[in-house]
Structures are given as structure tokens and as C-alpha cells.
Amino acid sequence: MKRRNFIYLTGVGAAAAMLPAIPVWGNDISPEQALEYVDPAAKKILSDVALNAAKSKGATYTDVRVGRYLNQYVVTREDKVENIVNTESYGIGIRVIANGCWGFASTDKMDKDSIAKAAELAVAIAKENSRLQAEPVQLAPQQGYGEVSWKAPITKNAFEVPIKEKVDLLLSVNDAAIKGGADYINSILFMVNEQKYFASTEGSYIDQDVHRIWPTFFITKINKETGKFETRNALSTPIGKGYEYLDGRPEDKIQTASGTLYKGTYDMLEDAKQAAVQAGEKLKAKSVDPGKYDLVLDPSNLWLTIHESCGHPTELDRVLGYEANYAGTSFLTLDKWKTGKFNYGSKEVNITADKTEIGTLGAVGYDDEGVKCGKWDVIKDGVLVNYQAIRDQAHILGLEHSQGCCYADNWSSVQFQRMANISLQPGKKPLTVADQIKNVEKGIYIVGDGSFSIDQQRYNFQFGGQLFYEIKAGKITGMLKDVAYQANTQEFWNSCSAICDQRDYRLGGSFFDGKGQPGQVSAVSHGSATTRFNGINVINTARKIG
């Protein structure tokens, strides 16, 4: 499934047509089988088989990933269960350097002979590849950590929750939305558990247990007289938590001009009721007058703009032209970074990469090269100061170590540079959403993500949203529709004039972010607080030429 379609699934109300194309990896298993335990000691034995076999054939470096990837999806529509998916993918991927070149092979046959043969194949591939390689791979040094482990700090394993409880939740959400005035609703629970074991010739044996969940829905409301319709999607975020995310604690609810928003946990039933009402309000909303507006962007909207205009363009492989799939390379070329003063945004703009923030989709203890993860500045006081790089790229930036952002979506996929959690840091001065709005003379407050487009250099873009509210003289005067904002990356981030403080900091993110060819998906979060951008061009998406 193409990345455009994943974004479409997350951002567009016509989701029903997309549901058959939801990606599923692995073999069907029962829910009970997902709870079976694989002993790390057994994984270590298998890893050592691969390490020794590769070394015996001439590999100078080897890393091994034993992966068990569990996926559970529950899909409903109105009063029906459309699908329940439980899959497991279990195997081993072996990456080597021989004759200064990479080689990779994998197998799902988890006996010692098959694993040794896969390791030998990886070495043979590396040696054959080396005939075409201009210069040898340069790996940044990396210490071995011995036997260590990392587990996502969840309190309720989603795979232990009975299927019936999940189905009952979704059907109750659908029922509440229909009773609230919605004509159609699809609701889905996505749950993922990655059980990952990494071993290398540098002496690391790393066992990790990663959990992610995404509850979402897509509501449609139709005007029976005109045939026109409006949609409102869930204001949840995909998140690196367990089933406790659905607790919907009162202290995690934020009351704003758009209604209730969520931080930390999510009340799916409440949001569905609210969404049904708001979809009806959108049918009656005023169509926006195009022009220049000051925008107040909620984190549920801004995450996608951060993802596309900050996250992808600072991936070093895109900068170097090594990666051009899914919307191209990057305008942030090395010459700009080398100046040490390239103006990316206003002084309010501080963007970090972070693989350690608890609850984020990308949070792990160690990346898929065995590098301990951390946090670093990408944009500092509006200036480009760094990129995202892995072990064989670090020397290009003069870094002594990898930044720990290497990932593969499966044991059968070769790991490569993937986006860390890229986030806009909150403002340092006390500032609430209400403060932001009262300071705006002519503006629009935007909540939720929508459709978007961006050019092949990650420079010119257009973004929509879910809910739009007109601001006049510091007050919300009513709902708008047909809104999209346009800018280029530098223009947009230099227009950033105010960011709410830490109290408003929230996460958004992508559960299915695509990259590479053959394509892989990863999950990544983007944090921010509600942010103001001055003088941004807004178009009316309902207007037609001619």
C-alpha cells in the first residue's frame, strides 16, 4: 500500500473505500497465540549461529535481528463487524559487511541449519556487491552493551484484552455516533507489538518489547436535500502505549473553543458523540473567504505539517539524494547546513529529534543497529543545526557516533535511516490556547489533520484539517469549511510568532509512514503545543476554476 493511501486513511473521511487495503503482514494466528512467550535465551542461541556462520565466511561485521511482529486490527462499520485480523510474523534478518560492502539475507525457518545458510548467503551477496562499490562502508564506532533489555512502559497489554471487549467498544462508539446524527461511521482499533532481539559482532544482545495502538473512526453526515456531505475523523492520536490509552481520564481532557481535546489518554465514545454533532455543524458552516490569515494550529493539525516539512527534509539520505521515494529529496542541502546560519524559521522555532520520549510511536531503547537512542537538536532558534543520520552516514556530518534512528519494519526487511520523533518544542513563557486566540485580529483556529500535498523538495505545500473556526478581534465567531493553507517551508516557519507552553504540549503522529523501495512503513510521533503563524495564505477548496 502506498504512503499516499496511508495518509489518506489517517486524514480523509471517505475511509470506507480504503478499509480493504489496510496492510496486513504475517500468518493468521489466534488471539491466544499472540500471548505466547519466546525466551530471549533461545534468541541468543540462534543469533550466535548467524554471527559465527557469517564470520566463518569472511564477514568483518554482522548484526542479527530476530523479530516477532504481532498485529491485531478490529474493523467495524455502523452495527457490523467487518473484520478481525490477528497475524504473527516471526523470522531472522542478517546483515553483514564483507569486502567493505553490505549484504543482507533473511529466513523464517528458525532452525540452526537454515539460519547458518542465510548468514552465508548474506556474505555471498556482500562479496558480489563489492565488485560494484566505489568505496567501502564506513561505520561509526559503536560499543557493545552485552545482554540488555528495554520494554515500553505500558500498564495494559492490548493483546490481553478480549476481542469481545474491543468489538463492544467500537460498536458502542458507532451506535453513539448514529444516534448523534451521523449517517455513516467506520471505527477501527489498530494494535501492534514488536518483539525485537538484536545481536552484533560488537557484543550487543538487546531484547526489546515495543507496543503501539491507534483507535480511530471516520464519520460522515449527509444533507439529504442537497446530497452534500461533511466528515469528521477521530481526534485520537496513534501512540506508543497499551490499552490504557483508551481510559479517557478526566484529567487528560482539554476544553477548547472546538470542544474536548485529549492529552495522554482518549475517550473514544465521547469523541464520537462530539464528532457527529460537529459533522452536522460543518454542513451549515460558512465557506471560507480566501486570503491572508493568522493561523492558530492545534497539535492535532500541526503534527502533519511538522512531519512533512521538518521530518522528511532533515533525513540525511533524502538530503544526499540517496532516497527519493514518496515525495522526493530535500531542499535542505549540506551547503545550507555548513554555513551554520541557514534561516529555517523564526527564533521561536526549536525542533528536536527524540527516540526516547515516553509514549511516542518511535520510542525504543536502542535502534535497529544496536545504537542507544537519544535526543538532539535539528533546528535551534530557527537555524538548521543537524540532520538525522545512522552509522554509515555519520562520517558525512563529521559525527563520532550514529544518532540512533535506524529501523526496519520486519525481520525480512533491511534496516535503514528512518525518521525519529520530530517535535516542535513548546514556548518558554506562560501561554494558553485562549491567550493565543485573544491576540489574533483576523485568523482561523484549525483542529485535526486533513488532506495535503507537498513538492519533490519538501518546500511548497498545502494542508487542510478537520475543524476550522473563524477568529475576529480575538474571539471565535463561528465555524468555517473548505479551508486549506498554503506556504513554502521557510516562509511558513519564519511566520511562527507564538507557541503555547508545556501545559498544552501534545502528540500527533503517523502509524503507517512509508519510505524506501521496496517500501517499508514505520510509526513516528510529532509533539507540539498550539502555535500561531502570521499572514498565511488560505484558499477555498470548494471553489472551481471557470
HUFEN-V163657 format. One record per residue. RES is the residue in one letter. PSI is psi in whole degrees, -180 to 180 (none if undefined). OMEGA is omega in degrees with one decimal (999 if undefined). Layout:
RES|PSI|OMEGA + RES|PSI|OMEGA
This chain:
M|134|-175.3 + K|153|-176.5 + R|-37|178.4 + R|-39|-178.9 + N|-34|175.3 + F|-46|178.8 + I|-41|178.3 + Y|-44|-179.9 + L|-40|-177.3 + T|-23|-167.9 + G|-5|-173.5 + V|141|-175.0 + G|-24|-178.3 + A|53|-171.6 + A|-22|-174.5 + A|-39|-178.9 + A|-21|-177.6 + M|-17|-170.0 + L|-39|179.2 + P|-19|-176.0 + A|7|176.2 + I|131|-174.1 + P|139|177.4 + V|128|-179.8 + W|140|170.1 + G|-172|-178.2 + N|147|178.8 + D|136|174.8 + I|169|174.5 + S|158|176.3 + P|-33|-179.5 + E|-35|179.7 + Q|-28|179.2 + A|-21|-176.7 + L|-2|178.0 + E|148|-172.8 + Y|135|174.0 + V|118|-175.1 + D|126|176.4 + P|-29|178.6 + A|-38|177.2 + A|-37|178.1 + K|-37|179.1 + K|-42|178.6 + I|-45|179.7 + L|-39|178.6 + S|-41|179.8 + D|-33|175.2 + V|-47|-179.7 + A|-44|-179.5 + L|-44|-178.0 + N|-39|179.7 + A|-42|179.2 + A|-43|179.1 + K|-40|-178.3 + S|-22|179.7 + K|4|173.1 + G|9|177.0 + A|136|176.4 + T|-15|175.1 + Y|143|175.3 + T|138|165.0 + D|149|-173.5 + V|136|175.0 + R|112|172.0 + V|118|-173.1 + G|136|170.2 + R|113|-173.3 + Y|117|-178.1 + L|133|177.4 + N|133|172.4 + Q|125|177.9 + Y|134|173.3 + V|122|-171.7 + V|127|179.2 + T|161|174.1 + R|124|-174.7 + E|-113|-175.9 + D|19|-175.9 + K|147|169.6 + V|118|-177.1 + E|-34|-178.4 + N|147|169.2 + I|122|-174.8 + V|129|171.8 + N|117|-179.6 + T|155|174.3 + E|134|172.0 + S|120|-174.2 + Y|126|179.8 + G|-167|-175.8 + I|135|175.4 + G|136|-174.4 + I|121|-179.4 + R|135|-175.9 + V|161|164.1 + I|125|174.5 + A|136|-174.3 + N|32|176.1 + G|14|-174.8 + C|152|178.1 + W|147|167.7 + G|151|-176.9 + F|141|172.8 + A|160|-178.0 + S|163|176.5 + T|151|172.6 + D|8|174.4 + K|106|-168.0 + M|40|170.2 + D|161|-171.9 + K|-40|-178.5 + D|-44|-179.4 + S|-38|179.2 + I|-42|177.9 + A|-41|178.9 + K|-38|177.4 + A|-41|177.7 + A|-43|178.5 + E|-38|176.9 + L|-42|178.5 + A|-41|179.1 + V|-42|179.2 + A|-41|178.1 + I|-43|179.1 + A|-44|-179.1 + K|-39|178.0 + E|-41|178.1 + N|-32|-174.9 + S|-20|177.9 + R|-23|-176.7 + L|-6|-174.3 + Q|132|-177.8 + A|-37|-179.7 + E|152|-175.4 + P|156|175.0 + V|135|175.4 + Q|106|179.7 + L|130|172.0 + A|142|-179.3 + P|148|-179.0 + Q|125|177.9 + Q|152|171.4 + G|145|-175.7 + Y|0|-174.6 + G|-152|-179.5 + E|111|-179.5 + V|166|179.6 + S|160|175.5 + W|137|177.5 + K|137|173.3 + A|133|-174.9 + P|61|179.3 + I|160|176.7 + T|-12|-179.9 + K|106|-179.7 + N|119|-177.1 + A|-29|-178.1 + F|-14|176.3 + E|-13|179.4 + V|128|-177.7 + P|145|177.6 + I|-40|-178.8 + K|-40|179.6 + E|-38|178.8 + K|-43|177.5 + V|-44|179.4 + D|-41|178.1 + L|-50|-176.4 + L|-41|179.7 + L|-32|175.6 + S|-36|175.2 + V|-46|-179.8 + N|-43|-179.2 + D|-42|179.8 + A|-39|-180.0 + A|-43|179.5 + I|-44|178.0 + K|-26|179.1 + G|-1|175.1 + G|-5|178.2 + A|147|175.5 + D|-35|179.6 + Y|149|173.1 + I|133|166.0 + N|137|174.9 + S|147|-172.2 + I|144|166.0 + L|119|172.4 + F|130|177.5 + M|135|-177.0 + V|139|171.5 + N|117|176.0 + E|116|174.7 + Q|105|-167.1 + K|133|177.7 + Y|125|-177.8 + F|136|174.4 + A|148|179.8 + S|165|176.8 + T|-8|177.1 + E|-1|172.8 + G|17|176.8 + S|138|170.3 + Y|99|-167.9 + I|120|179.0 + D|126|-177.3 + Q|147|-179.2 + D|109|-171.3 + V|133|179.6 + H|142|175.6 + R|152|177.8 + I|147|176.3 + W|102|170.8 + P|131|-178.1 + T|163|174.5 + F|165|-179.0 + F|114|-175.3 + I|140|175.5 + T|136|176.1 + K|130|-175.0 + I|137|169.1 + N|108|-173.5 + K|-25|-177.8 + E|-40|-175.0 + T|-18|-175.9 + G|-3|178.5 + K|154|-178.6 + F|160|174.0 + E|158|-178.6 + T|159|171.1 + R|119|-180.0 + N|165|-179.9 + A|147|175.7 + L|27|171.7 + S|173|170.2 + T|141|169.5 + P|142|-168.0 + I|155|179.8 + G|63|-179.6 + K|179|173.6 + G|-160|-176.0 + Y|-12|176.9 + E|-18|177.2 + Y|-27|-177.6 + L|11|179.2 + D|-29|178.2 + G|52|-176.4 + R|140|-179.7 + P|-37|-177.9 + E|-10|178.6 + D|7|-179.4 + K|137|-177.0 + I|125|179.8 + Q|122|-179.3 + T|-179|178.8 + A|-20|-179.4 + S|-2|-176.2 + G|-150|-176.9 + T|129|173.0 + L|171|-168.4 + Y|144|179.0 + K|116|175.7 + G|-50|173.5 + T|170|-169.8 + Y|134|176.2 + D|95|-173.3 + M|-39|-178.9 + L|-45|178.9 + E|-43|-178.2 + D|-37|179.0 + A|-41|177.1 + K|-45|179.9 + Q|-40|-178.2 + A|-39|179.5 + A|-42|178.1 + V|-45|-176.3 + Q|-33|175.8 + A|-39|175.8 + G|-39|178.0 + E|-34|179.7 + K|-33|177.8 + L|-32|-177.5 + K|-4|-174.1 + A|155|176.4 + K|136|174.7 + S|133|-171.4 + V|144|169.9 + D|122|-178.5 + P|153|179.4 + G|-167|179.7 + K|132|179.4 + Y|153|165.0 + D|127|-176.9 + L|136|171.5 + V|107|-170.9 + L|121|175.2 + D|152|177.7 + P|-28|178.8 + S|-17|172.9 + N|-44|-170.9 + L|-25|-177.9 + W|-40|-176.2 + L|-36|176.4 + T|-40|175.1 + I|-46|-178.5 + H|-49|-173.2 + E|-36|-173.4 + S|-8|177.8 + C|-44|-176.7 + G|-60|-177.4 + H|-41|-178.4 + P|-13|178.1 + T|7|170.7 + E|123|-171.6 + L|-33|179.8 + D|-33|174.5 + R|-41|179.5 + V|-41|-177.0 + L|-9|-178.4 + G|7|178.9 + Y|-25|-178.0 + E|125|179.5 + A|3|179.0 + N|153|177.6 + Y|72|173.7 + A|33|158.1 + G|-158|-173.5 + T|-129|-176.5 + S|143|174.0 + F|-13|-175.5 + L|65|-175.9 + T|161|-174.2 + L|-33|-179.2 + D|-32|177.6 + K|-44|-180.0 + W|-39|-176.1 + K|-25|179.0 + T|-26|-178.1 + G|8|-177.6 + K|21|-179.6 + F|123|-175.4 + N|99|179.1 + Y|-39|-177.5 + G|-174|178.0 + S|171|180.0 + K|-13|176.6 + E|-18|-169.2 + V|111|174.1 + N|114|-175.0 + I|128|-178.4 + T|155|168.2 + A|135|-173.0 + D|118|177.5 + K|11|-174.6 + T|-12|-174.5 + E|119|-176.3 + I|134|179.1 + G|-12|178.7 + T|157|-179.2 + L|-32|-175.9 + G|7|-175.3 + A|123|172.6 + V|167|176.1 + G|-35|-176.0 + Y|145|179.5 + D|-174|-174.6 + D|14|166.6 + E|10|179.3 + G|21|179.0 + V|131|177.2 + K|130|-171.7 + C|158|-178.8 + G|-158|-176.8 + K|141|177.7 + W|159|178.4 + D|138|172.5 + V|-48|173.3 + I|124|-178.1 + K|118|-178.4 + D|40|176.4 + G|-2|-176.0 + V|136|175.6 + L|119|-177.3 + V|-12|-177.5 + N|172|176.6 + Y|-163|173.3 + Q|119|-172.6 + A|152|178.1 + I|-171|-166.8 + R|-42|-177.3 + D|5|174.8 + Q|-17|-170.8 + A|-37|-177.4 + H|-25|-179.5 + I|-32|179.3 + L|2|-178.1 + G|22|-179.8 + L|144|177.9 + E|-24|-177.0 + H|158|172.0 + S|155|176.6 + Q|1|171.9 + G|43|-179.2 + C|47|177.6 + C|140|-173.0 + Y|145|168.4 + A|144|-174.4 + D|-3|-178.2 + N|159|175.9 + W|-26|-177.0 + S|-3|-179.5 + S|143|176.0 + V|137|-177.9 + Q|146|176.4 + F|180|-174.1 + Q|125|176.3 + R|157|-174.8 + M|133|169.0 + A|175|170.8 + N|111|-177.8 + I|120|-172.1 + S|147|173.2 + L|122|-177.0 + Q|143|-178.4 + P|162|178.0 + G|155|-177.6 + K|-19|179.5 + K|146|178.7 + P|125|-179.8 + L|125|179.3 + T|171|176.2 + V|-41|178.1 + A|-39|176.6 + D|-43|179.6 + Q|-49|-174.8 + I|-41|-175.9 + K|-15|179.4 + N|1|-176.7 + V|130|178.6 + E|-49|-180.0 + K|111|-175.3 + G|-176|178.1 + I|131|175.6 + Y|123|-173.1 + I|132|-179.1 + V|137|176.2 + G|154|-179.4 + D|160|179.9 + G|-157|179.4 + S|160|-178.6 + F|167|168.4 + S|153|179.1 + I|148|-173.8 + D|-179|-172.2 + Q|-5|175.3 + Q|9|-178.5 + R|42|-173.5 + Y|-58|179.1 + N|134|-175.0 + F|170|175.7 + Q|133|-179.8 + F|144|174.4 + G|-148|-179.1 + G|-171|178.7 + Q|-50|-175.9 + L|138|-176.7 + F|132|-179.1 + Y|129|-179.7 + E|137|176.2 + I|126|174.8 + K|126|177.6 + A|43|174.4 + G|10|-179.4 + K|147|172.1 + I|124|-176.8 + T|-8|179.0 + G|172|-178.9 + M|147|173.6 + L|166|171.5 + K|175|179.0 + D|37|-174.4 + V|135|166.6 + A|143|178.1 + Y|144|-176.5 + Q|144|175.9 + A|177|163.4 + N|164|-169.5 + T|-49|-179.5 + Q|-44|179.5 + E|-45|-176.8 + F|-52|-175.1 + W|-24|173.8 + N|-15|177.5 + S|-2|-179.8 + C|120|-173.6 + S|-18|-177.7 + A|139|179.7 + I|131|177.5 + C|162|-174.1 + D|-176|-173.5 + Q|-29|-179.1 + R|-27|-177.3 + D|-1|-176.2 + Y|126|-179.2 + R|164|-177.9 + L|145|162.6 + G|-179|178.1 + G|175|-179.5 + S|125|177.5 + F|-26|-175.1 + F|74|179.1 + D|122|-173.5 + G|149|177.3 + K|154|172.0 + G|170|175.3 + Q|114|1.9 + P|146|-173.0 + G|144|171.9 + Q|157|175.1 + V|148|172.8 + S|169|178.2 + A|134|-174.3 + V|140|179.8 + S|157|177.1 + H|115|-179.6 + G|153|173.5 + S|168|166.3 + A|167|179.7 + T|132|-168.9 + T|144|179.2 + R|136|175.8 + F|127|-172.7 + N|140|169.4 + G|44|-178.6 + I|140|-179.5 + N|128|178.3 + V|133|177.4 + I|163|174.2 + N|113|-174.3 + T|-10|-179.9 + A|-14|-177.0 + R|144|179.9 + K|150|177.6 + I|133|176.8 + G|none|999
